[in-house]
């Protein structure tokens, strides 16, 4: 069968499955492109809670798109298709722009925004950041840039230099999805991450799963060794939250506390204020 498939590929013919995947990806690219053109891009906000029960440590802004019917499209439905393309950089630009706007309007807000390491060399993204540094430098003290482990490892030297430059400006950096990729410890030692977010797969049933317990303990210890605030992601039950807090994580994030919302508490308060004024 292998030689037959090879001949089909050589002849420019795709299998039905390959053709379906290609068609799906084209549809996803079109959806993303059209949403960006319409400006139908927004952030859904999820709280990151302090493990000591003292409330919200900061918020994460998760990118969302609206299709032409107004349906909300979460990042998991499109990011894998666009992350290595120019559209991925445009999404990073939109997320940063929206996040900086929210930080400007709400002075008590501390917000994490996701980015790809590829955006470090993207002129449009860097222009947005440098413009904020020039016009509103105090806002950047409350900005957290999240870079996934896999993305950081694509160009570690460039990411290191970028972080070293901007940490002096007050920006905080978080290493997202730690444990899911292939970070070499020799690189981790030289990165300037302030926050380490443990990939959600390790929180799953951690209160009863001995393997996940050992792995979480190791990742927590590693993060604290490098003086990083440790966050457990994708916490979905009270039992998981209790075990992770007892194990030493500093913060917890997941549906157990709150789903991402496009109407966070400060937005709801603003809306109530406008309604009262108009009344």
C-alpha positions, 0 to 999 in steps of 0.5 A: 500500500505504501508504494501505491500511496507514494505514486498517488502523492507523486502524481499530485493525488491526495487520499480522501482523508488528506483531501478532507483535512486540506479542505478543512484547513482551507476553510479554517484559514478563510474563517480566520482571515475574514474574522480579522478583516471584520475586526471580530476578534476578542479576548475571553478572560479566565482568573488565575487564583491564588492557592492560599485562597486569597483571591485572583492573582491575575487574569489570562486573556484567551483569544476568540473569533466570531464567525459571520453568524456571531458564533464564538470560535475558541482558539483550539479550533483554529490556532493549530492551522494558523500558528506558523503562518502570517495569520498567526502573527496577526492574531497575536497582534490583535490579542496584544492590542486588546490586552493593552487596551484593557490594561489601560482602561482598568488600572487594577487589572493584571493580565496575561496575553498569549504570544508565539515566539515567532512574533518576536521578529514580526514588525507589526507585533513589535510596533504595538509593544514598542508604541505602548512602551513609549506612550504608556510604560506604566501599563506594561508593569501589569502585562504578562506575556505567555509563551508556550514551551514548544514555541519557546524551544523553536528559537530559544536564543532569540526568545532569551534576548527578547525577554532580557530586553523587556524585563527591564521595562517591567513586563512579566513572562510566563512559560505556558504548557510546561511539561508538554514540550521538550525544554532542555534544562540547559535552556530553562536555566538561561530563560528569564521566565517569572511564571511557570504554568504546568500543562493541564494534563498533569492536573487531571485526577492528580489527587488519585493518580500516583504518576501525575503526583510524582510529575507535578511534585517534580515540576513544582520543585523545578519551578521553585528552584528557578524562583518562578511562580508556579501555576497549575492549569486545567484544574477541574475539581475541588480534590485536584485543587486541594492536592495541588495547593498542598503540593506547593503550587502558588496559583490555580487556573481552570474550570473549577474556578471559572470558565473563560468569559467575555464579560469579566467582572470589571466589564459587567460593572462597567455595563451596569454603570452605563445602564444606571447613567442612561436610566 
